[in-house]
């Protein structure tokens, strides 16, 4: 599973496909105040970014993928970054 609650964060790892959007939604909604750690994310489907934009969880870390860092991370920067 590429989206999971791990300790004090909701962690995205590897390739996060559209099938993980509902899981991310449920985890963020059920664990308000818990940051989403994207450090290990290599590729994140647009549906997961939409969840993060809609629910505005705190975002932690920076992924190695330059596209995510340059273009997508700034879109969710309105969230409280940690």
N, C-alpha and C positions, 0 to 999 in steps of 0.2 A: 504494500500500500504506500502510495507516495504522499498522502496527507494523513497525519496522525497527531494525536495529543501526546507529547513527550515531555514529561516533567512540567516545567513552567511555560511551555510554548506549544503552539500548533505548528508543526514542522512540515514544510514542503521539501521533498527530496526527489532528485532525478527528474523523470518525465511525468508531469502532472497533467493527465488528460481530462477531457470533458466529463468523464464518468466520476471524477473526484469532486466536481463542483458541489454536489449535494452534501457530500461528507464535509467539505470545508464550510459550507453554509451552516450545517448543524453544529459543528464544533465551535465556530465563532459565535453563533447565537447562544449556544449553551454554556459558553465559557467567557462571558463578557469580561473585558479587561485583560485577557490573555493575548499576548502578542503572537503574530504569525511570523515565524522565522523562515526566511527565503534563502538563507545562505547556501543550502544544498540543492536548490532548484536549478535544473539545467534548462528545462523548457516548461512553460506554464500556459495551459490553454486559456484563451480569452475568457471563457466562462468563469474561471477562477479569479481572474482580475476583476470581472464584473461583481463577483461576490465581495471582494475586498473593497471595491469602490462603493458598493451599496451599504456595507456594514461598518466600514471605516475602522477596522482593528488596527492596533499599533503594529507597525512593520519593523522587524528586526533583521539586521544583517544585509549583506549585498551578495547576490549570486555571481558566479564566475562568468555567466553568459553576458557578453557585452551588449547585446540587443536589449535584454531585460534591464540592465543597469542604465543604459542611455535613454531608452524610449519609454519603457513601461513603469519603472520605479518612480520617475517623476510624476506620473499620473496619480499614484497613490500617496504621494508625498504630503497631501493634505491630511493624511492620517498622522497620528503621533508616532514619529519614527524613533526607535530606540537604538 
